[in-house]
Amino acid sequence: MTKVWDELLRRVQSWPENAQQELAQVALEIEAELNRGHYHAAPDELAGIDRGLSDIAKGKFASAEDIESMFAKHRQK
């Protein structure tokens, strides 16, 4: 299928601007339908997720004891 799409996209570049825009709009509508109900994180959210995954990979996370201690301190306030 990749070859079919590559060839089609090559030909689309020679289409009139309005035809290209129409194809893009149809593709965006299909994509929106496919993604309906799915959440797309904002760039800053994605960056936070990446930081968290990096910290996990480096072993930077709180132990169960650390978390319980933090909650215990918070309950005392």
N, C-alpha and C positions, 0 to 999 in steps of 0.2 A: 504493500500500500504506500510505503514511503516514496517509491519511484513515481507513482501516480500523482501524489501530492506535490512532489518536487517539480514535476513537469507542468502540472496545473498552475502552480504559483509562478513559474517562469512565464507562462502564457498570460496570466492575469496582469502582469506588469505592462503588457502592451494594450490592455483594455482601456477604454475611455475612463476618465476620472469618476464619472457618475456611476459607471458599472462597477468599478472597484469599491466605491463607497457602499453600494447596495450589497455586494458580496460580504463586505466587512460587517455591515449591519445584521445580515442574516446569520453570520457566524457568531456574532455577539449575542443574538437572541437565543441561538441554540445553546451556547455556553451558559447563559443565564438560566435557561431551563434545566440544564444538567446540574447546575450548582444550587438550585433552589433548596433552601433549607440548610445550606452549609455555611459555616462561619468562616470568614476570611480575616485573619489577623492583620492589624495595621503594622507598618514597618517598625514602629517602636516596640510593639508587642513581640514581633518576631526577633528583634534584637535582644529583648529580655529572655526569651526562650533560649536563644543561642548562648547567652551568658550562663544561664542555668545549666544547660547541657554541658558546657565547657567546665563549669565548676564541678559537676558530677564526675566528669571524666578525670578531673584532677584530684578527686577524693575530697573536695571541699563541701561537706554537708554536715548538718548537725546530727548527732547521735540521738537515739530515743531519750537518753538521760538528759541531754542538753535541752531538748524540747520540753520535757516534763518539768525541768527546773524553771524554764522560762514561764511556763503556764502557772507554776506554783507561785512564782514571784508576782505575777500579774493578779492572781486571785487574792493575794495578801493586801493589795492596794485598796 
